[in-house]
């Protein structure tokens, strides 16, 4: 059975608030080859902050 090339890659998003909270999600590495940033909720800081992709 042949292997298929997986386009989606599992990434980790870490909070920029310094709380150490992380989300894990998937991204399409063809459409977004650079590191991504999302504004998401940080339950430790109890507010929305920017989460940056880490490796």
Backbone as ProteinMPNN parsed JSONL, in Angstrom:
{"seq_chain_A": "XXXXXXXXXXXXXXXXXXXXXXXXXXXXXXXXXXXXXXXXXXXXXXXXXXXXXXX", "coords_chain_A": {"N_chain_A": [[0.842, -1.175, 0.0], [0.61, 2.18, -0.879], [2.102, 5.14, 0.514], [0.444, 8.136, 1.455], [1.019, 11.6, 0.903], [1.021, 13.663, 3.605], [-0.571, 16.642, 3.945], [-1.434, 18.259, 5.973], [-0.215, 19.502, 9.041], [0.654, 18.957, 12.42], [0.671, 21.467, 14.832], [1.916, 23.564, 17.516], [0.57, 26.1, 19.476], [1.621, 28.799, 21.358], [1.053, 30.877, 24.182], [1.517, 34.432, 24.224], [1.384, 35.847, 26.503], [2.914, 34.937, 28.523], [2.127, 32.913, 30.212], [2.449, 30.273, 29.678], [0.53, 28.664, 28.611], [-0.825, 26.458, 26.152], [-2.08, 25.658, 22.899], [-2.935, 22.965, 20.716], [-3.072, 22.314, 17.283], [-3.951, 21.866, 13.789], [-2.411, 22.68, 10.652], [-2.418, 23.647, 7.204], [0.35, 23.087, 5.418], [1.007, 23.846, 2.841], [-0.6, 26.041, 2.168], [0.013, 27.811, 4.232], [3.008, 28.388, 4.7], [4.727, 29.788, 6.407], [5.272, 30.712, 9.896], [2.38, 30.85, 11.983], [0.018, 33.119, 13.545], [-2.489, 33.494, 15.977], [-5.32, 35.03, 17.519], [-6.438, 34.072, 20.505], [-8.264, 32.662, 23.314], [-6.853, 32.809, 26.518], [-7.0, 30.899, 29.253], [-5.61, 31.043, 31.674], [-4.619, 33.657, 31.904], [-7.05, 34.809, 31.589], [-8.106, 36.272, 29.395], [-8.221, 37.368, 25.923], [-5.422, 36.757, 23.955], [-2.488, 36.958, 21.83], [-1.456, 34.078, 20.182], [1.401, 32.308, 19.261], [2.972, 30.263, 16.795], [4.931, 27.481, 17.708], [7.793, 25.283, 17.517]], "CA_chain_A": [[0.0, 0.0, 0.0], [1.427, 3.384, -1.012], [1.88, 6.197, 1.502], [-0.014, 9.415, 0.919], [1.728, 12.723, 1.507], [0.128, 14.379, 4.499], [-0.405, 18.078, 3.761], [-1.707, 18.909, 7.243], [0.859, 19.309, 10.004], [0.26, 19.305, 13.781], [1.494, 22.552, 15.365], [1.625, 24.013, 18.866], [0.45, 27.547, 19.618], [1.939, 29.17, 22.735], [0.587, 32.203, 24.56], [2.527, 35.472, 24.359], [1.175, 36.494, 27.794], [3.906, 34.407, 29.452], [1.516, 31.972, 31.148], [2.849, 28.909, 29.325], [-0.618, 27.915, 28.097], [-0.624, 26.071, 24.758], [-3.09, 24.961, 22.11], [-2.392, 22.2, 19.591], [-4.001, 22.341, 16.162], [-3.348, 21.474, 12.519], [-2.409, 23.692, 9.602], [-2.042, 23.199, 5.881], [1.673, 23.678, 5.196], [1.093, 24.423, 1.493], [-1.245, 27.352, 2.174], [0.634, 28.651, 5.254], [4.354, 27.845, 4.935], [5.384, 30.51, 7.495], [4.65, 30.528, 11.208], [1.096, 31.536, 12.073], [-0.379, 33.737, 14.8], [-3.928, 33.598, 16.158], [-5.759, 35.64, 18.762], [-7.287, 33.082, 21.148], [-8.492, 32.871, 24.74], [-5.914, 32.207, 27.466], [-7.745, 30.767, 30.504], [-4.768, 31.394, 32.814], [-4.652, 35.12, 31.954], [-8.472, 35.133, 31.515], [-8.378, 37.246, 28.339], [-7.745, 36.987, 24.599], [-4.05, 37.181, 23.663], [-1.937, 36.399, 20.601], [-0.758, 32.797, 20.308], [2.336, 32.13, 18.147], [3.361, 28.878, 16.515], [6.251, 27.032, 18.157], [8.143, 23.995, 16.938]], "C_chain_A": [[0.889, 1.24, 0.0], [1.082, 4.401, 0.064], [1.369, 7.449, 0.803], [0.748, 10.53, 1.618], [0.738, 13.527, 2.322], [0.416, 15.877, 4.398], [-0.578, 18.805, 5.094], [-0.662, 18.503, 8.292], [0.35, 19.727, 11.385], [1.224, 20.356, 14.31], [1.062, 22.866, 16.79], [1.611, 25.534, 18.882], [0.675, 27.893, 21.078], [1.568, 30.619, 22.99], [1.75, 33.178, 24.672], [2.388, 36.219, 25.681], [2.156, 35.973, 28.842], [3.339, 33.421, 30.45], [1.934, 30.536, 30.878], [1.71, 28.072, 28.783], [-0.424, 27.668, 26.606], [-1.87, 25.429, 24.177], [-2.347, 24.105, 21.097], [-3.475, 22.142, 18.527], [-3.265, 21.877, 14.914], [-3.379, 22.645, 11.567], [-1.983, 23.047, 8.299], [-0.715, 23.868, 5.532], [1.889, 24.187, 3.771], [0.518, 25.839, 1.48], [-0.577, 28.323, 3.138], [2.037, 28.126, 5.569], [5.084, 28.536, 6.09], [4.674, 30.231, 8.817], [3.393, 31.385, 11.318], [0.9, 32.126, 13.466], [-1.896, 33.819, 14.822], [-4.202, 34.312, 17.461], [-6.789, 34.694, 19.37], [-7.371, 33.373, 22.637], [-7.457, 32.114, 25.563], [-6.628, 32.112, 28.817], [-6.927, 31.105, 31.745], [-4.774, 32.909, 33.005], [-6.091, 35.65, 31.95], [-8.769, 36.297, 30.565], [-7.857, 36.709, 27.01], [-6.358, 37.592, 24.376], [-3.622, 36.527, 22.347], [-1.17, 35.117, 20.946], [0.111, 32.631, 19.071], [2.708, 30.656, 18.017], [4.774, 28.609, 17.023], [6.539, 25.681, 17.522], [8.559, 23.033, 18.019]], "O_chain_A": [[1.822, 1.334, 0.798], [-0.071, 4.517, 0.478], [1.805, 7.781, -0.299], [1.082, 10.413, 2.797], [-0.263, 14.015, 1.798], [1.514, 16.328, 4.726], [0.049, 19.839, 5.327], [-0.286, 17.337, 8.409], [-0.321, 20.752, 11.505], [2.44, 20.177, 14.252], [-0.026, 22.481, 17.218], [2.524, 26.179, 18.367], [0.001, 27.348, 21.952], [1.745, 31.481, 22.129], [2.829, 32.822, 25.147], [3.174, 37.122, 25.965], [2.221, 36.519, 29.944], [3.996, 33.113, 31.445], [1.792, 29.673, 31.745], [1.894, 26.884, 28.517], [0.07, 28.531, 25.88], [-2.618, 24.744, 24.875], [-1.255, 24.467, 20.66], [-4.65, 21.944, 18.833], [-2.084, 21.534, 14.977], [-4.258, 23.503, 11.651], [-1.282, 22.036, 8.288], [-0.662, 25.087, 5.367], [2.864, 24.894, 3.519], [1.083, 26.734, 0.853], [-0.589, 29.531, 2.9], [2.234, 27.484, 6.6], [5.972, 27.936, 6.696], [3.617, 29.601, 8.851], [3.347, 32.505, 10.809], [1.527, 31.696, 14.434], [-2.522, 34.168, 13.821], [-3.418, 34.218, 18.405], [-7.881, 34.527, 18.828], [-6.645, 34.22, 23.159], [-7.214, 30.929, 25.336], [-6.843, 33.135, 29.467], [-7.506, 31.428, 32.782], [-4.917, 33.395, 34.127], [-6.322, 36.815, 32.274], [-9.565, 37.184, 30.875], [-7.136, 35.712, 26.978], [-6.15, 38.787, 24.583], [-4.311, 35.653, 21.822], [-0.355, 35.084, 21.868], [-0.372, 32.793, 17.95], [2.749, 29.915, 18.999], [5.691, 29.399, 16.8], [5.625, 25.011, 17.042], [8.894, 21.885, 17.728]]}, "name": "protein", "num_of_chains": 1, "seq": "XXXXXXXXXXXXXXXXXXXXXXXXXXXXXXXXXXXXXXXXXXXXXXXXXXXXXXX"}
